Amino acid sequence: MSAHDDFARMSDEELEKFIADSPGHTYFRTASFEYQRRQSAKTDRDSKQRHGQTQTLARWAITLAAMSVLVGLVFGVIQCRANKSVAAPDNSIPSTQKSPSATAQPQQSP
């Protein structure tokens, strides 16, 4: 059985105590490596958890933005249709006003 196997079986507290109590020990580097490996694994787990939370938040934000755009489009179409039906010009009635002729003399003021 190697020293690495022993360090892998130790609890975090036991490993920290070994590293703190015996800096000149033959297996100090192996114990330090095991400690760094555990810290790296813990950091990776925490990072993955935060990444998952961030992705969930981003999905909700994108969903909310899409819903806002959809609601805006619906209200825009409703307003556009409402304005067109009320303000539609009636081109079927001919104009009764005389248009000024191009040969008419300009009037002079006194």
C-alpha positions as CSV (number, residue, x, y, z in Angstrom):
1,M,0.0,0.0,0.0
2,S,1.4,3.4,-1.0
3,A,1.4,6.6,1.0
4,H,-0.9,8.1,-1.6
5,D,-3.5,5.5,-0.7
6,D,-3.2,6.4,2.9
7,F,-3.6,10.1,2.3
8,A,-6.6,9.5,0.0
9,R,-8.3,7.7,2.9
10,M,-7.6,10.4,5.4
11,S,-10.3,13.0,6.3
12,D,-9.6,16.6,5.4
13,E,-8.9,17.4,9.0
14,E,-6.4,14.6,9.3
15,L,-4.6,15.6,6.1
16,E,-4.4,19.2,7.2
17,K,-3.0,18.2,10.6
18,F,-0.4,15.9,8.9
19,I,0.7,18.7,6.6
20,A,0.9,21.3,9.4
21,D,2.7,19.0,11.8
22,S,5.3,17.4,9.5
23,P,6.6,19.8,6.8
24,G,9.9,17.9,6.5
25,H,8.3,14.4,6.3
26,T,9.2,12.2,3.4
27,Y,5.6,12.1,2.1
28,F,5.0,15.8,2.6
29,R,4.8,16.4,-1.2
30,T,2.4,13.6,-1.6
31,A,0.2,14.9,1.2
32,S,0.3,18.4,-0.2
33,F,-0.6,17.1,-3.7
34,E,-3.6,15.2,-2.2
35,Y,-4.7,18.4,-0.3
36,Q,-4.5,20.5,-3.5
37,R,-6.4,17.8,-5.5
38,R,-9.2,18.0,-2.9
39,Q,-9.3,21.8,-2.9
40,S,-9.4,21.8,-6.7
41,A,-12.2,19.2,-6.8
42,K,-14.1,21.3,-4.3
43,T,-13.6,24.5,-6.3
44,D,-14.7,22.7,-9.5
45,R,-17.9,21.5,-7.7
46,D,-18.7,25.0,-6.5
47,S,-18.0,26.5,-9.9
48,K,-20.3,24.0,-11.6
49,Q,-23.0,24.7,-9.1
50,R,-22.7,28.5,-9.7
51,H,-22.6,27.9,-13.4
52,G,-25.8,25.9,-13.3
53,Q,-27.5,28.7,-11.2
54,T,-26.3,31.3,-13.7
55,Q,-27.6,29.3,-16.6
56,T,-31.0,29.0,-14.9
57,L,-31.1,32.7,-14.3
58,A,-30.1,33.4,-17.9
59,R,-32.9,31.1,-19.2
60,W,-35.5,33.0,-17.1
61,A,-34.2,36.3,-18.3
62,I,-34.3,35.2,-22.0
63,T,-37.9,33.9,-21.5
64,L,-39.0,37.1,-19.8
65,A,-37.4,39.2,-22.7
66,A,-39.1,37.0,-25.3
67,M,-42.5,37.4,-23.5
68,S,-42.0,41.2,-23.3
69,V,-41.3,41.4,-27.1
70,L,-44.3,39.2,-27.8
71,V,-46.6,41.4,-25.6
72,G,-45.2,44.5,-27.3
73,L,-45.9,43.2,-30.7
74,V,-49.4,42.2,-29.8
75,F,-50.2,45.6,-28.4
76,G,-48.5,47.3,-31.4
77,V,-50.6,45.3,-33.9
78,I,-53.8,46.0,-31.9
79,Q,-53.0,49.8,-31.9
80,C,-52.1,49.7,-35.6
81,R,-55.4,48.0,-36.5
82,A,-57.4,50.3,-34.3
83,N,-55.9,53.4,-35.9
84,K,-56.4,52.1,-39.5
85,S,-60.1,51.4,-39.1
86,V,-60.9,54.8,-37.6
87,A,-58.7,57.0,-39.7
88,A,-59.2,55.3,-43.1
89,P,-59.7,58.0,-45.8
90,D,-62.8,57.7,-48.0
91,N,-61.6,58.1,-51.6
92,S,-65.0,57.3,-53.1
93,I,-66.4,60.9,-52.8
94,P,-65.1,63.2,-55.5
95,S,-63.7,66.5,-54.5
96,T,-66.0,69.5,-55.0
97,Q,-63.3,72.2,-54.6
98,K,-61.9,73.9,-57.6
99,S,-58.3,73.6,-58.1
100,P,-56.4,76.7,-59.0
101,S,-55.6,76.9,-62.7
102,A,-52.1,77.4,-63.9
103,T,-53.1,80.3,-66.2
104,A,-54.9,82.3,-63.5
105,Q,-53.5,85.8,-62.9
106,P,-52.1,86.5,-59.5
107,Q,-54.0,89.1,-57.5
108,Q,-52.2,92.3,-56.5
109,S,-52.8,93.8,-53.2
110,P,-53.3,97.6,-52.9
